Amino acid sequence: MMKNLISLTKRISVALLLIIGFTNTAAAGTPQTREDGVTVIHLDEYNGYFAAKETVAGLKAGEYEFVVTNKAEKLVGFQIQALGNKGENLDMFPLEPGETRISRVTIGKDGVRFRCPINPTPWVDLDVIK
């Protein structure tokens, strides 16, 4: 009896984890491209990491707006660079707590990377441009 109860509990736990995992994965939307051809990506910046509201896999070269919101309780920043030989800075700015700013950039075939230049945040490479 106890063995069956443990087995049932394990099955329920696995089912709940699958449902929760699917719900969290489904929450990441597909980036929307407006009529003017600009694709919008929303990023929430926390203490040391970014959370994207849309999936950033499989992006293509083109015009993008990164809508960056500071969800940390301190000053943060946003820096975006082109990947490839040049590594040029495309945009960089500070964000006060709760502030939202938009960075409009052209992404080439090599992709881009972004980070917070104020907090020790690792670069996030978006080099999956197709």
Number of C-alpha atoms within 10 A of each C-alpha: 6 7 8 9 10 11 12 12 12 12 12 12 12 12 12 12 12 12 12 12 12 11 11 10 11 12 12 14 13 14 17 12 14 9 7 7 11 16 18 20 22 20 20 17 24 19 16 14 17 21 15 16 15 17 17 19 13 11 18 18 16 15 16 21 17 18 16 22 24 24 21 18 11 13 16 23 19 22 18 24 21 24 20 13 7 8 12 12 14 17 15 15 15 16 21 16 16 14 14 16 16 17 18 16 18 14 20 17 16 16 21 26 18 22 22 25 17 15 16 11 16 14 16 14 16 18 20 15 17 12
